[in-house]
Amino acid sequence: MNKFTLLSLIVVLAAIAAGLAFPSDASANNAWGNYHWARTSNPFTLKLGDNVNSTWQTYFEMASADWTKSNVLNTNIVSGGTGRRRCRPTNGSVEVCNYAYGQNGWLGLAQIWISGSHITQGVVKVNDTYFNMAAYNNINERQHVMCQEIGHTLGLDHQDESGASLNTCMDYYYNTSNSDTKSTHPNQHDYDQLAAIYAHLDSTTTLRSVPEQMQNADLEARSAWGREIRASANKRAAIFERDFGGGHKVFTFVIWVQ
């Protein structure tokens, strides 16, 4: 093997190794396990309960419109079914709330109730205690967090956990100003991932009851979220799991303040 051939081989192998070490967003898998809303046809409609004030209305409506661009689902904003302070779930839908939830360390969170592999209900909360502070009170960070938390309730995980921007709201990028417009909407990979998650159909819809213990559980405090099963390298986010037994769980996706 001459020097030129050997050098060419080394370059090719290095390129392959780089591709394996740093996969593109197009090849990343950001489904959250096999969890999904059960439905008998596509596109299906998911109701988003409107429990936000006028400050958040535009961001909520934009996030709903963004996710409705998917070929497999539509999100429909309906009257809220809970109070903003407690933000309790409603069976078969996602309740979206804003409130000054206090200096508890989290900027936004999403919780999904699971029965087997099916999502039965969910909530999204954005914390005005921090969003009213200068560090977070900008239009792009509000849009990023709202878009991401709703995305979690559809069955999506994060695309990237490094803090870099993949230009999707499903990454851990931190928008620092009104001019920093990265990562405020889903990207094509998010829509492709939703198509993969919902490629199969179910024999029933998700509308089913959850165990009374699970339905009545107070999941507001961090101590009630169960065990932490994953945290991002940059400490921007974490995922918690509370197992109620019998295939019934609640997952909590958290975006921490910086």
N, C-alpha and C positions, 0 to 999 in steps of 0.2 A: 504494500500500500504506500503510494507516494505521499509527500508532505501535503500536497494540495487536497488529495482525497481525504486524508486524515483530518485536516482542518475543516473541511466541509462537513464531515460526519460529526465533529465536535459541535459545530454551530447548530446543526439540525437537532442534536440531542439536547443542547442547551435550550433551544426554543421550545422543544416539547416539555422539558422540565419546568420551564417558566410558565407555560400554559397550565400545567397541572397544579403548580403552586399558587398561581393567581388567576383563578377562573374568572371569566367575564361575567357581568351581570346577566347576560343572555343565557349562560349555562347554569347559573346558580339556581338551587331549589329553595324556594321560600314558602313552601306549604307548611302549615303547622300540623305535623303528624298526618293523619288521615281524617281529621275533623272537618265536618262540613254540615250545612243545613240540608236536611232530607227534603226532597221534592220529587214530583212525578214527571216534570217537564222542564225544559229550558226555553227561554229565560224565565227564571222564577222571580218573584217580587218579595223583597225583604222590607218590612216596615221599620222605619227609624223614628222613634218617639221624640218629639220636639220639646225639650225641657231646657232650652237655652234662652238667654236674654238677648236684647237687641245688639249688644256688643259682639256676640258670637254668631248671630244668625247668618251673616254673609259667608263666614267660613264653613259653617255647617252645610249650607246649601251648595257651596262649591264642592265640598268633599262628596256629598251625595251625588251631585252631577258627574263628578269624576269617576266614581265607582260604577255608575250606571252606564258608562261607556263600554263596560264589559259586555261581551256577547252572550254571557250565560246568566246574568242577573240584572235586576233593576232594584234600586233603592227608592223607597217612597216615603217622604217625610209626612208623618201624621201627628195629630195632637198627642202631646206627651201623656203618659199614663202614670207618672210618679211626680213627687216633689223634687226640686233641685237639690235640696240638702241631703236627703237620704238616697235618692236615685236608686230605687228598688227596681228589679227586673220585671218584665212582663212576658209571660209565656209566648213564644213564637215570634218575638221581635227584639229590637235593640233600643234601649232607652238612652238618649244622649243628654248629658247634663253639664252645666257649669255652675260653679259656686266657689266661694272663698272657703276651701276645705281646711285651711290652716297650714302652718309651717311644719308639715309632716315629711318633707323631703321629695315629694313627687309632683311633677308638673302636669302629667296626664296619665291616665290608666284606662285599660279595657279589661273587662272580665267576661268570660264566656262559660256558660253552664253546659256540661257535656253529659250525654247519656250514651254509653257505648262509643260509637264513632260520630255521633250526631250532636251538633250544637242545638240546644233547645231555647236559649235566651241569652241576652247579653246586655251589658251596660258600658257606656263610655263616659268618663269624667275628665273635665279639664279644670285645673285648680287656679282660680282667680287670685288667690293669695300671692302666687308667684307671677302670674301673667300681668298683674298690676304693677310689678316692679320693672324698672327701666331695663334690666338685663333681658327680659323676656317679652316685654310689651311692644312687639312689632308684628306687623301683619303677616310676615312670612313664617315666623316661628309658630304663631297661632294656627296658620293653615297647615303647616307641617304636622303638628301634633294632632289636630283634629282629623286630618286625612289618615294618619297612621293608625290611630286608635280604632277608627271605623274599619280600616283594613284588617285589623286583627280579628274583629268580630265576624269577618267573612271566611276566616280560616287561613289567613296569611301570616307568615312569620316575617322576620326582617330579611332583607336581601343582603345586608352587610352590617357588621358590628364593629368596624374599626373607627368609625367617626368620619370617614371620608364620604363625599357625596357621590352617589351613583345616579343622581338626578331622579330620585324616587322618594316619595314620602315614607317608604318602608325601609329607610336606612337610619343611621344614628347621627346624621349630620345636625349641627346646631346653627340655626340661622340667627345671626347677630344684629341684623338691622333691616330696615324697610327696603333697602336696596339689594339685599342678599336673597335672591329668588330661587336658589337651588333647593331641590328636595321638597317641593311643596305640592306635588301632584304624583299620581301613579305613573310609572313608565310602561312601555310595551311588555316588558317581562312580567310585570304584575298581572296584566290582562292575560298573558299566555299561561301564567300559573293558575289563575282562576279557571281558565278553560280546561286545564288538566285536572284540577280538583273536582270540577263539576261535569266531567266528561261522561260519567255513568249516571243513570237515573235510579231512584229509589222506588220501592213499592208503596211507600206512604210518605206523607209530609212530616215535618218536624213537630207539628203541633201536638205535643203530648205533655202530660203532667210530670213534674219532678217530685222526688220524695219530700215529704213535709219538712224533715230535718234540714234538707238542703235548701228548700224554698225559703224557710224562715231564718236561715243562718245570717248572722250579722257579719258581713265581710268588709266592713269599713276600715277597721284597724289593721295595721300590717301584721300583727300577731295572729289574725284570723285568716290570712292568706295561705297558710300551710308552709310547706318547705320550699326554699329557693332551689330551683332546678337548673337555672342558668343565669349568668351575668355577663354583660359585655366586657371586653377587655378594657374599654375606656371608662367603665363604671357608669355609663350613661343610662343603661337600661337593665332590667332583670325580669325573669319570669318565675312565678310561684305556682305551686300546685297544691290544692287541698282535695284530698281523696275521701269521699263519703262512703265508699264501698259499693259493690254491685255494679261497677262500671260508671258510677256517677262521680264527676269531678267538677271543680271550678278552677280555671286557669286565670291568673292575673298577670297582665302585661303592664309593666311600669316604665315610664320615662322619668328618671330622676333629674332634679335640678343640678346644674354644673357646680 
